[in-house]
Amino acid sequence: MKKTLLVALTTLPLFANAGLMDSLTDSVTSSVKDAANTAVSGAMDSASNEAIKHALDIKEGGSNKQAVKDKLGAPASTKTEAGLEVWTYDLDALNKASPMLAETTKTLLKDTEAAKKNVVIKFEGETVKKVELTDKAQG
């Protein structure tokens, strides 16, 4: 009886710790997977932005408002944000006007994703400061 009680008292903490370790392992695994997915998503967004800029032939720090307007036409909307003039273009509309952009978009995004995207161009004075692909929901 004493041996049984001794065995029970010494093994019980091992079983409790095993459950704790499983929980800890699951938590760490989940965190690592989330971090990896975030990193992949960020890399894809960055690659998409670069490909879109290349397809549109708009250079940050080099292109100006008139060159953008000549290539893309009038923006769907304009606003001022943090002292920068911001022009927004619907990606679907641009794809119809530019076969090179349409092919780039088709390679990078599913049709359903492309319909949810805008090309946003921010100007500092007359010069393009930033070109980026954004979700329409972001404004």
C-alpha positions as CSV (number, residue, x, y, z in Angstrom):
1,M,0.0,0.0,0.0
2,K,2.8,2.4,0.9
3,K,4.5,1.6,-2.4
4,T,1.3,2.3,-4.4
5,L,0.8,5.5,-2.6
6,L,4.4,6.5,-3.2
7,V,4.2,5.7,-6.9
8,A,0.9,7.6,-7.2
9,L,2.4,10.7,-5.4
10,T,5.5,10.7,-7.6
11,T,3.8,10.1,-11.0
12,L,0.8,12.4,-10.5
13,P,2.9,15.6,-11.0
14,L,4.5,14.1,-14.1
15,F,1.0,13.6,-15.7
16,A,0.0,17.2,-14.7
17,N,3.2,18.6,-16.2
18,A,2.7,16.6,-19.4
19,G,-0.6,18.3,-19.9
20,L,1.0,21.7,-19.2
21,M,3.8,20.9,-21.7
22,D,1.3,19.9,-24.4
23,S,-0.6,23.2,-23.9
24,L,2.6,25.2,-24.0
25,T,3.8,23.3,-27.2
26,D,0.4,24.0,-28.9
27,S,0.6,27.7,-27.9
28,V,4.2,28.1,-29.2
29,T,3.4,26.2,-32.4
30,S,0.4,28.5,-33.1
31,S,2.4,31.6,-32.4
32,V,5.2,30.5,-34.8
33,K,2.7,29.7,-37.5
34,D,1.0,33.1,-37.1
35,A,4.3,34.9,-37.3
36,A,5.3,32.9,-40.5
37,N,1.9,33.7,-42.2
38,T,2.3,37.4,-41.4
39,A,5.8,37.4,-42.8
40,V,4.7,35.7,-46.0
41,S,1.8,38.0,-46.4
42,G,4.0,41.1,-45.9
43,A,6.5,39.8,-48.5
44,M,3.7,39.1,-51.0
45,D,2.3,42.7,-50.5
46,S,5.7,44.2,-51.0
47,A,6.3,42.1,-54.1
48,S,2.9,43.0,-55.5
49,N,3.5,46.7,-54.9
50,E,6.8,46.6,-56.7
51,A,5.3,44.7,-59.7
52,I,2.4,47.1,-59.9
53,K,4.8,50.1,-59.9
54,H,6.9,48.5,-62.6
55,A,3.8,47.6,-64.8
56,L,2.5,51.2,-64.4
57,D,6.0,52.6,-65.1
58,I,5.6,55.1,-62.2
59,K,8.7,55.9,-60.3
60,E,8.7,57.1,-56.7
61,G,10.7,60.3,-56.5
62,G,10.8,60.5,-60.3
63,S,7.4,60.7,-61.9
64,N,5.2,63.7,-61.6
65,K,1.5,64.5,-61.5
66,Q,1.2,65.2,-65.2
67,A,3.0,62.0,-66.2
68,V,0.7,60.0,-64.0
69,K,-2.4,61.7,-65.4
70,D,-1.1,61.2,-68.9
71,K,-0.6,57.4,-68.2
72,L,-3.6,56.7,-66.0
73,G,-6.1,59.5,-66.6
74,A,-8.0,61.3,-63.9
75,P,-8.1,59.5,-60.5
76,A,-11.3,58.0,-59.1
77,S,-10.8,60.2,-56.0
78,T,-8.3,62.6,-54.5
79,K,-7.7,63.7,-50.9
80,T,-5.0,65.1,-48.7
81,E,-3.4,62.9,-46.1
82,A,-0.6,64.0,-43.7
83,G,0.3,66.9,-46.0
84,L,0.4,64.7,-49.1
85,E,-2.0,64.7,-52.1
86,V,-3.4,61.2,-52.6
87,W,-4.9,60.0,-55.8
88,T,-6.8,56.7,-55.8
89,Y,-7.4,54.6,-58.9
90,D,-9.6,51.4,-59.1
91,L,-7.3,48.5,-60.1
92,D,-10.0,46.9,-62.3
93,A,-10.4,50.1,-64.3
94,L,-6.6,50.4,-64.7
95,N,-6.4,46.8,-65.9
96,K,-8.9,47.5,-68.7
97,A,-6.7,50.4,-69.9
98,S,-3.3,48.7,-69.5
99,P,-2.7,45.2,-70.9
100,M,0.7,45.0,-69.1
101,L,-0.9,45.9,-65.8
102,A,-3.7,43.4,-66.4
103,E,-1.2,40.6,-67.1
104,T,0.8,41.6,-64.0
105,T,-2.4,41.7,-61.9
106,K,-3.5,38.3,-63.2
107,T,-0.2,36.8,-62.2
108,L,-0.2,38.2,-58.7
109,L,-3.9,38.2,-57.7
110,K,-7.0,36.1,-58.1
111,D,-9.8,38.0,-60.0
112,T,-11.8,38.3,-56.8
113,E,-8.8,39.9,-55.0
114,A,-8.1,42.3,-57.8
115,A,-11.7,43.6,-57.7
116,K,-11.1,44.6,-54.0
117,K,-7.9,46.6,-54.7
118,N,-7.0,50.2,-55.4
119,V,-3.8,51.8,-56.6
120,V,-3.0,54.7,-54.3
121,I,-0.4,57.3,-55.4
122,K,0.8,59.9,-52.9
123,F,2.5,63.1,-54.1
124,E,4.8,65.4,-52.3
125,G,4.4,68.6,-54.2
126,E,4.4,67.6,-57.9
127,T,6.5,64.4,-57.4
128,V,5.3,60.8,-56.7
129,K,6.4,59.9,-53.2
130,K,4.7,56.5,-52.9
131,V,2.7,54.1,-55.0
132,E,0.9,51.2,-53.3
133,L,-1.7,48.6,-53.8
134,T,-4.4,48.8,-51.1
135,D,-7.6,47.2,-50.2
136,K,-10.7,49.3,-51.1
137,A,-12.0,48.8,-47.6
138,Q,-8.9,50.8,-46.3
139,G,-10.2,53.9,-48.1
